Amino acid sequence: MLGNYSSVTEFLLLGFPGSQELHHFLFAIFFFFYSVAVLGNTVIIITVSVNKRLQSPIYFFLGQLSILETLTTSTAVPFMLRGLLLSRTQMISLTACGAQLYLYLSLGTSEFTLLGVMAVDRYVAVCNPLRYDIIMNSCTCMWMVIVSWVFGFLSEIWPIYATFHVTFCKSNLIDHFYCDRGQLLKLSCDDTRFSEFILFLLAVFKIFGSLITTIVSYAYIISTILRIPSASGRSKAFSTCVSHFTFVVIGYGTCLFLFVKPKQTQAAEYNRVASLLVLVVTPFLNPFIFTLRNDKFIQAFQDGIKRCYQLLKD
């Protein structure tokens, strides 16, 4: 389908500028970040899945978030690492480019929606704790997750169609390490200003839609916490939200730089840095944000390690 509207059948990804030594240095750094991100998020997924003490909505959502983080970083980082290791530009077909961009954007949209869902979960836990188990039952949580995934993948169909429903005739060189939409639009001979404006509005709707849900939820959460008479009670209530709130600040902060801009075809250097924050840094930080201060998760992980050791010993 994509090939019908373009004379280009494949793109050349330029990756990172610089010498071979610099590329190998960047490979070592990004490989470390990617390995820790995949390993850390996988540990979260397995621990949440097998430990009965973590069978609650917040950990169920955390497991889903870790799945999305792992898949998102894996859409582009392995391809980027290959280019750095070989220190050369890489070819990618038009179809593979569209698939990569679609998966990247869809998973990112699903993640934002899930962050909004997690904010609602924290709102119910803090503001309506007596009815928490009734409201956030297993059926409700499952449907929330399903809606997050389905919305993410359905909402990106038209943006991907609009991105590739143009004629790429200026060049096939993409000044990036993955198929970035802004760089793709720069290669079009068509007038893409209207499409760029619509894509900008859609990005605003998707990102700020879940962000507004998060802001409203935390406004009620903070109001409720401030009314708790004891300092220990306020500290305990806030501790249940601090990990999610930290991730929200980092996640939305990095993506706002990347997606919410009137001009999609902005500087390649800016896009590379912002993309690295989204694809490498955020997935790397996720396991630490949600587990380092979570005694319940740490205990569950230690119990899992002990059980594995006992099985190997026997």
Buried (B, 14 or more C-beta within 10 A) or exposed (E): EBEEBBEBEEBBBBBBEEEEEEBEEBBEEBBEBBEBBBEBBBBBBBBBEEBEEBEBBBBBBBBBBBBBBBBBBBBBBEBBBEBBBEBEEBEBBBBBBBBBBBBBBBBBBBBBBBBBBBBBBBBBBBBBEEEBEEEBEEEBBEEBBEBBBEBBBEBBEEBBBBBBBBEBEEEBBBBBBBBBBBBBBBBBEBEBEEBBEEBBEBBBEBBBBBBEBBEBBBEBBBEBBEEBEEEEEBEEBBEBBEBBBBBBEBBBEBBBBBBBBEEBBBEBEEBBEBBBBBBBBBBBBBBEBBBEEBEBBEEBBEBBEEEEEEEEEE
